[in-house]
Amino acid sequence: MLKIVLKRSYIGTPEKHRKVLRALGLRKIGGQVTMAENSATKGMIRVVSHMVSVEKTDE
């Protein structure tokens, strides 16, 4: 499992990045979600890696 936290604002980002963040379930700065570690999730994280922080969890 991966814990994903939004660290930067949506403001001024391309629409593609906004859609990826919404798909991840991140809405506000400091918002956290826990998602399964798979290729789809990793691809979304790669697109917005400059805006989020990611840690592995043992859930």
N, C-alpha and C positions, 0 to 999 in steps of 0.2 A: 504494500500500500504506500501511496505517496501523499504527504501533506503539502498542499500548495497554498501559499499566502500571497495576496496581492499587495505589492509594495509601492507601486506608482499609480498615478491617476490616468484615467482614460483620455483626458483632455488633450487634444492635439494629435491623437494617434489615428492611423488609418482605419477605415471601417472594418477591414479584414481582422485587425487585432481586436477590435471591440467585439466582433462576433465570436471570436475564439474565447475571449474572456467570459462572455455570457454563456457560451456552451460549457465552459468549465464550472460555471456557477459562481463566479466571482463578481460581486457588484460594488463593494465599497473597499476603500483602502483599509488594509488590515483584515479583510475577510478571508476566511480559511475554508478549504474543502479537503476531504480525504477521498482519493480516487484509486482505483486499481492500477497497478503498474503494467501497462500494455503498450503496444506500438502506437495506437491511436492517441492515447494520453500523452505519450512522450513526444509525438509529433506536434500536438497542440502546445505543449510546454516549450518546445523549440522555437515556435513562432513568436511567443511573447516572453522569452527567457529574460529579457532586459527589464521586465515589469514584475516578475514574480520570484519568490524564493521557494525552493523545493527541498524537502527532507524525506528520507525513508522512515516509515514507521513499521512496527511489528504487530499489526492488527489483522 
